[in-house]
Amino acid sequence: MKNITKFILTGSVALFMASCAADSEKPVIDIHEPTENAIIEVGTEFHLDFTITDNDALNQFKVDIHGDHDGHTHGKLAEVFPAFDTIIIENISGNVVDRHIDITIPTLVWPGPYHISVYATDISGNEGLATRTIIIRNSIDLLVPVVNITTPSNGATLSNTFTVNATISDKLSDGTTDGEIRQIEVLIIKGSQKFSLGKYDEISNFSGAFNQATGQFSRSFNLPSGITSGTWELKVEAYDSYFNKSHGSIDVIVP
């Protein structure tokens, strides 16, 4: 009798332990659309189609769309050039979930690569992940700004304090405005060495350095600490309303 009782007790414990075994399988996510590196025009719609499966029961999914322009850290650029960042969260159930989501890309967004991350969790807390990269392209305005540095002259020797004057416009050949300038940066470069002398944007009204109406840029700078003597490239970069980028550059001499 003792042996039988012991057997029943042991069997019951084993059955209890088996029923409480933890589920360690992650949900599986299959993204059907868009394809990897699909090119999507600004102002258009794309379809996000995916299927989520799990061995037990699903709990929630999250779609996270974000730009990948400079290592996910946009800083001030995110204020001047809005990125298309979107998060969608939905509670779900069952073993299989199919979703078709229509997503519209705004007209004014920073073009370039974007990551689509689809996360899914089951009722045991296991999380699965699938990713896809898309390329948002601007096809509305392909005209880049025109940048001309007027001061200093090409080949000039810089003093410790010097002034950079430039004309910057975003106009068509007939003189009509194609867009506005959104950001300007002045750099001095030699090989792998690069100093940013100043960055000016529309949000701060270019700190008074640029007149949008006349296209005149003027700012005085000090030579950066640690710069070495020799020939350097002085560059003025400009972005327009549709994030087209251009620059003007000259050679200068640092004594």
C-alpha positions as CSV (number, residue, x, y, z in Angstrom):
1,M,0.0,0.0,0.0
2,K,2.9,2.3,0.8
3,N,4.5,1.6,-2.6
4,I,1.2,2.4,-4.4
5,T,0.7,5.7,-2.6
6,K,4.3,6.7,-3.3
7,F,3.9,6.0,-7.0
8,I,0.7,8.0,-7.2
9,L,2.3,10.9,-5.4
10,T,5.3,10.9,-7.6
11,G,3.2,10.7,-10.7
12,S,1.1,13.6,-9.5
13,V,4.2,15.8,-8.9
14,A,5.6,14.9,-12.4
15,L,2.2,15.8,-14.0
16,F,2.1,19.1,-12.1
17,M,5.7,20.0,-13.1
18,A,5.0,19.2,-16.7
19,S,1.9,21.3,-16.8
20,C,3.8,24.3,-15.3
21,A,6.8,24.0,-17.7
22,A,7.8,27.4,-18.9
23,D,7.1,28.4,-22.6
24,S,10.4,29.6,-24.1
25,E,9.4,29.8,-27.7
26,K,9.3,33.3,-29.2
27,P,6.6,34.4,-31.6
28,V,7.6,34.2,-35.3
29,I,7.0,37.2,-37.5
30,D,7.0,37.1,-41.3
31,I,6.9,40.5,-43.1
32,H,5.4,40.1,-46.5
33,E,5.4,43.7,-47.6
34,P,7.2,45.9,-48.2
35,T,10.3,44.2,-49.6
36,E,13.8,44.9,-48.3
37,N,15.1,48.3,-49.4
38,A,11.8,49.1,-51.2
39,I,11.8,52.7,-52.5
40,I,8.8,54.7,-51.5
41,E,8.1,58.2,-52.7
42,V,7.2,61.0,-50.2
43,G,3.4,61.8,-50.2
44,T,2.5,58.2,-51.2
45,E,1.1,55.2,-49.3
46,F,2.7,51.8,-48.7
47,H,1.4,48.5,-47.4
48,L,2.8,46.8,-44.3
49,D,1.7,43.1,-44.4
50,F,2.9,40.6,-41.8
51,T,1.9,37.4,-40.1
52,I,2.7,36.5,-36.5
53,T,2.5,32.9,-35.2
54,D,3.1,31.4,-31.8
55,N,3.1,27.9,-30.3
56,D,1.0,29.0,-27.3
57,A,-1.0,32.3,-27.5
58,L,-0.1,35.8,-28.6
59,N,-0.5,38.9,-26.5
60,Q,0.6,42.1,-28.3
61,F,2.5,43.5,-31.3
62,K,4.3,46.8,-31.8
63,V,5.3,48.4,-35.1
64,D,8.2,50.9,-34.8
65,I,9.2,52.9,-37.9
66,H,12.1,55.3,-37.5
67,G,14.8,56.9,-39.6
68,D,18.4,55.6,-39.8
69,H,20.1,58.7,-41.2
70,D,23.0,59.1,-38.8
71,G,23.1,56.2,-36.4
72,H,19.6,56.8,-35.0
73,T,20.7,60.0,-33.3
74,H,19.2,63.0,-35.2
75,G,19.8,65.8,-32.7
76,K,19.0,69.2,-34.1
77,L,18.4,67.8,-37.5
78,A,15.2,66.2,-36.3
79,E,13.8,69.6,-35.4
80,V,14.7,71.1,-38.8
81,F,14.0,68.1,-41.0
82,P,11.1,66.0,-39.5
83,A,11.7,62.3,-39.6
84,F,8.8,59.9,-40.3
85,D,8.7,58.2,-36.9
86,T,5.6,56.0,-36.2
87,I,4.6,53.5,-33.5
88,I,1.6,51.2,-33.7
89,I,0.6,49.0,-30.8
90,E,-2.2,46.4,-30.7
91,N,-3.3,43.8,-28.2
92,I,-3.9,40.4,-30.0
93,S,-4.8,36.8,-29.2
94,G,-4.8,33.4,-30.7
95,N,-1.9,31.5,-32.4
96,V,-1.9,33.2,-35.8
97,V,-2.5,36.9,-36.5
98,D,-2.4,38.5,-40.0
99,R,-2.3,42.3,-40.4
100,H,-2.5,44.6,-43.4
101,I,-1.7,48.3,-42.5
102,D,-1.8,51.2,-44.9
103,I,0.8,53.8,-44.0
104,T,1.0,57.2,-45.7
105,I,4.4,59.0,-46.0
106,P,4.0,62.8,-45.5
107,T,5.2,65.1,-48.2
108,L,7.7,66.9,-45.9
109,V,9.9,64.2,-44.3
110,W,13.6,63.5,-44.3
111,P,14.3,61.2,-47.2
112,G,16.6,58.2,-46.9
113,P,16.7,54.8,-45.1
114,Y,14.1,53.9,-42.5
115,H,13.8,50.8,-40.3
116,I,10.6,49.0,-39.8
117,S,10.7,46.9,-36.6
118,V,7.8,44.5,-35.8
119,Y,7.8,43.2,-32.2
120,A,5.4,40.5,-30.9
121,T,5.0,39.0,-27.4
122,D,3.1,35.9,-26.3
123,I,1.3,35.4,-23.0
124,S,4.5,34.0,-21.4
125,G,6.4,37.2,-22.2
126,N,8.5,35.8,-25.0
127,E,9.3,38.5,-27.6
128,G,9.9,38.0,-31.3
129,L,11.3,40.6,-33.7
130,A,11.4,41.0,-37.5
131,T,12.9,44.0,-39.4
132,R,12.7,45.6,-42.8
133,T,14.5,48.6,-44.3
134,I,12.7,51.0,-46.7
135,I,14.1,54.0,-48.6
136,I,12.0,57.1,-48.7
137,R,12.7,59.2,-51.7
138,N,11.9,62.8,-52.5
139,S,10.7,63.1,-56.1
140,I,8.9,66.5,-55.7
141,D,11.9,68.8,-55.7
142,L,15.2,67.5,-57.1
143,L,16.9,70.9,-57.5
144,V,19.7,71.4,-55.1
145,P,20.6,74.8,-53.6
146,V,23.3,76.9,-55.3
147,V,26.1,78.0,-52.9
148,N,28.8,80.5,-53.9
149,I,31.4,81.7,-51.4
150,T,32.3,85.3,-52.1
151,T,34.6,86.0,-49.1
152,P,37.4,84.9,-48.5
153,S,38.7,84.4,-52.0
154,N,40.1,81.1,-53.2
155,G,43.7,80.6,-51.9
156,A,43.4,83.4,-49.3
157,T,45.4,83.2,-46.1
158,L,43.1,83.2,-43.0
159,S,43.7,85.4,-40.0
160,N,42.8,84.3,-36.5
161,T,39.4,86.0,-37.1
162,F,37.9,85.9,-40.5
163,T,34.5,86.5,-42.2
164,V,32.7,84.1,-44.5
165,N,30.3,85.7,-47.0
166,A,28.2,83.6,-49.4
167,T,25.2,83.7,-51.6
168,I,22.8,80.8,-51.2
169,S,19.6,80.3,-53.2
170,D,17.1,77.6,-54.1
171,K,15.7,79.1,-57.3
172,L,14.8,77.8,-60.7
173,S,16.6,79.0,-63.9
174,D,13.8,81.5,-64.5
175,G,14.4,83.1,-61.1
176,T,11.3,81.7,-59.4
177,T,11.8,80.2,-55.9
178,D,11.9,76.4,-55.8
179,G,12.0,76.3,-52.1
180,E,13.6,77.8,-49.0
181,I,16.9,77.2,-47.3
182,R,16.4,75.1,-44.1
183,Q,19.9,74.7,-42.8
184,I,23.5,76.0,-43.4
185,E,26.7,74.7,-42.0
186,V,30.2,76.1,-42.4
187,L,33.1,73.6,-42.2
188,I,36.9,73.6,-42.6
189,I,38.3,70.3,-43.8
190,K,41.7,68.7,-44.5
191,G,41.7,64.9,-45.1
192,S,40.1,63.2,-42.2
193,Q,40.3,66.4,-40.1
194,K,37.0,68.3,-40.0
195,F,35.9,71.3,-37.9
196,S,32.4,72.6,-37.9
197,L,32.6,76.4,-37.5
198,G,28.9,76.9,-37.2
199,K,25.5,75.4,-38.0
200,Y,22.5,77.6,-38.6
201,D,18.8,76.6,-39.2
202,E,15.4,78.0,-39.9
203,I,14.2,77.3,-36.4
204,S,16.6,79.8,-34.9
205,N,16.2,82.2,-37.8
206,F,19.8,81.3,-38.8
207,S,21.0,83.3,-35.7
208,G,21.0,86.3,-38.0
209,A,23.6,84.9,-40.3
210,F,21.4,84.4,-43.3
211,N,18.7,86.5,-45.0
212,Q,16.2,84.2,-46.7
213,A,14.9,87.0,-48.9
214,T,18.2,88.2,-50.3
215,G,20.1,84.9,-50.1
216,Q,23.0,86.5,-48.3
217,F,25.0,84.7,-45.7
218,S,27.6,86.4,-43.5
219,R,29.3,85.3,-40.3
220,S,32.7,85.9,-38.6
221,F,34.7,83.0,-37.1
222,N,37.8,82.3,-35.1
223,L,40.2,79.7,-36.2
224,P,39.4,76.5,-34.2
225,S,41.7,75.4,-31.5
226,G,44.1,72.7,-32.6
227,I,43.9,73.4,-36.3
228,T,47.3,72.9,-38.1
229,S,48.9,75.1,-40.7
230,G,48.5,74.3,-44.4
231,T,45.9,74.3,-47.1
232,W,42.3,73.5,-46.0
233,E,39.0,73.3,-47.7
234,L,36.5,75.9,-46.5
235,K,33.0,74.5,-47.2
236,V,29.5,76.0,-46.9
237,E,26.7,73.3,-47.0
238,A,23.0,74.1,-47.4
239,Y,19.8,72.1,-47.3
240,D,16.6,73.2,-48.9
241,S,12.9,72.7,-48.0
242,Y,12.9,69.2,-49.5
243,F,16.2,68.2,-47.9
244,N,18.3,68.5,-51.0
245,K,21.9,69.2,-50.1
246,S,24.6,71.1,-51.9
247,H,27.7,73.1,-51.0
248,G,30.2,75.6,-52.2
249,S,33.9,75.3,-51.3
250,I,37.3,77.0,-51.8
251,D,40.9,76.4,-50.7
252,V,42.2,78.6,-47.9
253,I,45.6,78.7,-46.1
254,V,45.9,78.4,-42.4
255,P,49.2,80.1,-41.4
